[in-house]
Structure formats: structure tokens, C-alpha cells
Amino acid sequence: MSSQAELERLISETLIDEERLSRRIAELGEEISADYAGHDLLLVGVLKGAVFFMSDLMRHLTIPCEIDFMAISSYAGATESSGVVRILKDLDMNIEGRDVLVVEDIIDSGLTLSYLMRNLESREPASLEICALLTKPERREIDVPVRYVGFEIPNRFVVGYGLDFDEKYRNLPYVGVLDPELEANLP
């Protein structure tokens, strides 16, 4: 069995296909470009999941922008957030007085993102907003205001397009639902 087939056998359904992803990201790029016209925007990607989304989103921006990254963890190989947030990699740039757009792959409970936003707000940016590819409103424990949303999805465990399970499946070109029956047997 090929590697791609091996990956895909663990997907119970495609939730968002490549075409829908591409179309929505282009729309977000247009909206962000219009909203930040005349501003020097700093995109802060939340590693590792947002890499695919942020790369594609940047290609649709028509304004000057810079990028930086943070790595935050609250899952540690599980399908549910542990609730303990750790900064694994901090920003390289000073964001004081900057217009900052946090680019996130998925918002689940909101706990991790809430922690991140408080941390970044304390650094006194000129503005601080969130752009999330996916959000699961029914899982929200803390309300986090999200300015740009790609898709609202049901409470399912999704992988692909940067989203992982135990660091695997990020390279799928679509967002798929991990088969719940197989999830327990994964290596």
C-alpha cells in the first residue's frame, strides 16, 4: 500500500476539500488586504498547524506584511487539549506598536488561544486580531473574539492541511475527519 493510501485509509470523510479551502483562503486574503490597507501588517503564525494556511493566505495578500512564528502546546499527542499551555517558541520580533494578525489553524476550546492573546496583548501591539482557518463553536470554553474565520466545523477530530494527530497527517491537501474507530489503534 502506498504512503498516501496509508494516510487516507484513516480518514472517515473529507470535511473540506482542496477547492473549498483555496476559494475561502482567497476570500480571506482579499478581506484582510482591504481591512489593513495602508498598514504594515505582521502575521504571527501559530506553529506547526498554521504553516500551510499562513503560506497560502500570504499569497493572497496585496499589502506589505512580515511574518513571525510562535509554537504553543496544549495537546501533547492527545486528541483533547490538556489545558496546560506551554510556549515552545517565542516571537523573534518586537510587536510593540505593530498591527498584529495571529494566524491559527483551529480554535477548539479557546483556552490556548486565550492564553496566547493575553500574552501578546501585554506586549502592547497597536492592534491584535485573530484569523483562524477552522473554529469549533460548540467546543468553546472561553470566548475568544475571532475577526476572520475560514470555516465553522462540527466537533470532530480533523487532520490534514496542517492539522495533525501525533505529528502525522499534516500533509493531506484537504481537511478530513480522522476515523474514530481507528484513532485508538494509531501508532
C-alpha positions as CSV (number, residue, x, y, z in Angstrom):
1,M,0.0,0.0,0.0
2,S,1.4,3.5,-0.9
3,S,2.1,6.1,1.7
4,Q,-0.8,8.3,0.6
5,A,-3.2,5.4,0.6
6,E,-2.0,4.5,4.1
7,L,-2.7,8.0,5.3
8,E,-6.1,8.2,3.6
9,R,-7.4,4.9,5.0
10,L,-7.6,6.5,8.4
11,I,-9.9,9.3,7.1
12,S,-13.6,8.6,7.5
13,E,-14.6,11.6,5.4
14,T,-13.4,14.7,3.7
15,L,-14.8,17.7,5.6
16,I,-13.3,20.5,3.4
17,D,-11.8,19.7,0.0
18,E,-8.9,21.5,-1.7
19,E,-11.1,23.6,-3.9
20,R,-13.2,25.0,-1.0
21,L,-10.1,25.6,1.1
22,S,-8.5,27.5,-1.8
23,R,-11.6,29.6,-2.6
24,R,-12.2,30.6,1.1
25,I,-8.5,31.5,1.7
26,A,-8.5,33.8,-1.4
27,E,-11.6,35.5,0.1
28,L,-9.9,35.9,3.4
29,G,-6.8,37.4,1.7
30,E,-9.0,40.0,-0.1
31,E,-10.8,40.9,3.1
32,I,-7.6,41.2,5.2
33,S,-5.9,43.2,2.4
34,A,-8.8,45.7,2.3
35,D,-9.0,46.0,6.1
36,Y,-5.3,46.6,6.6
37,A,-4.7,48.8,3.5
38,G,-2.1,51.4,4.5
39,H,-0.9,49.4,7.5
40,D,2.3,47.5,8.0
41,L,0.9,44.1,9.0
42,L,2.7,41.4,11.0
43,L,1.3,37.9,10.6
44,V,2.1,35.7,13.6
45,G,1.7,32.0,12.7
46,V,1.0,29.5,15.4
47,L,3.2,26.5,14.8
48,K,3.0,24.0,13.5
49,G,-0.5,23.7,12.2
50,A,-0.9,27.2,10.7
51,V,2.0,26.9,8.3
52,F,0.0,25.6,5.3
53,F,-2.8,28.1,5.9
54,M,-0.5,31.1,6.5
55,S,1.6,30.3,3.4
56,D,-1.5,30.2,1.2
57,L,-3.1,33.2,2.9
58,M,0.0,35.4,2.4
59,R,-0.1,34.6,-1.4
60,H,-3.5,36.3,-1.5
61,L,-2.5,39.4,0.5
62,T,-1.9,42.5,-1.6
63,I,-0.4,44.6,1.2
64,P,3.1,44.7,2.7
65,C,3.4,42.2,5.5
66,E,6.0,40.5,7.6
67,I,5.8,37.1,9.4
68,D,6.9,35.6,12.7
69,F,6.0,32.4,14.5
70,M,5.2,31.1,17.9
71,A,4.9,27.5,19.0
72,I,2.4,26.7,21.7
73,S,1.4,23.3,23.0
74,S,-1.6,22.0,24.9
75,Y,-2.2,18.6,23.3
76,A,1.0,16.6,23.8
77,G,-0.1,13.7,21.5
78,A,-3.7,13.6,22.6
79,T,-6.9,14.4,20.8
80,E,-8.1,16.6,23.6
81,S,-6.4,19.7,25.0
82,S,-4.6,19.0,28.3
83,G,-5.5,22.6,29.5
84,V,-1.8,23.2,30.3
85,V,-0.3,25.7,27.8
86,R,3.4,25.9,27.1
87,I,5.3,28.4,24.8
88,L,7.7,26.2,22.9
89,K,9.0,29.0,20.6
90,D,8.5,32.7,21.2
91,L,8.5,35.6,18.7
92,D,11.7,36.8,17.2
93,M,10.3,40.3,16.6
94,N,9.2,43.1,19.0
95,I,5.4,43.7,18.3
96,E,5.1,46.9,20.3
97,G,3.1,49.4,18.2
98,R,2.6,46.9,15.4
99,D,-0.6,45.7,13.7
100,V,-0.6,42.0,14.5
101,L,-2.8,39.3,13.0
102,V,-2.5,35.9,14.7
103,V,-2.9,33.1,12.2
104,E,-4.2,29.9,13.7
105,D,-5.2,26.6,12.2
106,I,-8.1,25.7,14.5
107,I,-9.8,27.1,17.6
108,D,-11.3,24.4,19.8
109,S,-11.9,25.2,23.5
110,G,-10.3,28.6,23.2
111,L,-8.1,28.0,26.2
112,T,-4.8,28.0,24.3
113,L,-5.6,31.0,22.1
114,S,-6.9,33.0,25.1
115,Y,-3.6,32.5,26.8
116,L,-1.7,33.4,23.7
117,M,-3.7,36.6,23.2
118,R,-3.2,37.8,26.8
119,N,0.5,37.1,26.4
120,L,0.7,39.1,23.1
121,E,-1.6,41.9,24.4
122,S,0.9,42.5,27.2
123,R,3.5,43.4,24.6
124,E,1.4,46.4,23.5
125,P,0.8,46.0,19.8
126,A,-1.1,48.7,18.0
127,S,-3.8,46.2,17.1
128,L,-4.2,42.5,17.7
129,E,-6.7,40.3,15.8
130,I,-7.2,36.6,15.0
131,C,-7.6,34.8,11.7
132,A,-8.5,31.1,12.1
133,L,-8.9,28.6,9.3
134,L,-11.3,26.5,11.4
135,T,-13.3,27.0,14.5
136,K,-15.5,24.6,16.6
137,P,-18.0,26.9,18.3
138,E,-19.7,24.1,20.2
139,R,-16.4,23.2,22.0
140,R,-15.7,26.7,23.1
141,E,-15.0,27.1,26.9
142,I,-13.6,30.6,26.6
143,D,-15.0,33.2,24.2
144,V,-12.1,34.4,22.0
145,P,-13.1,37.1,19.5
146,V,-12.0,36.0,16.1
147,R,-12.1,38.6,13.3
148,Y,-11.6,36.3,10.4
149,V,-12.9,32.7,10.2
150,G,-12.4,30.3,7.3
151,F,-14.9,27.6,8.3
152,E,-17.0,26.7,11.3
153,I,-16.9,22.9,11.7
154,P,-18.7,20.4,14.0
155,N,-17.0,18.9,17.0
156,R,-15.0,16.2,15.1
157,F,-11.3,15.4,15.3
158,V,-9.8,16.7,12.0
159,V,-6.5,16.3,10.3
160,G,-4.9,17.5,7.1
161,Y,-3.9,20.9,5.7
162,G,-1.5,21.4,8.6
163,L,-3.7,19.8,11.3
164,D,-2.2,16.7,12.8
165,F,-2.7,13.7,15.1
166,D,0.6,12.9,16.9
167,E,2.5,15.0,14.3
168,K,1.1,12.9,11.4
169,Y,-1.4,13.7,8.6
170,R,-0.5,17.4,8.2
171,N,0.4,16.9,4.6
172,L,-3.0,15.8,3.4
173,P,-4.2,18.6,0.9
174,Y,-7.7,18.7,2.5
175,V,-9.3,18.7,5.9
176,G,-10.5,15.2,6.8
177,V,-12.1,13.6,9.8
178,L,-9.9,11.0,11.5
179,D,-11.8,7.7,11.7
180,P,-12.8,7.5,15.4
181,E,-12.7,3.7,15.3
182,L,-9.1,3.7,14.1
183,E,-7.9,6.6,16.3
184,A,-7.4,4.4,19.3
185,N,-5.2,2.0,17.4
186,L,-2.8,4.6,15.9
187,P,0.9,4.1,16.5
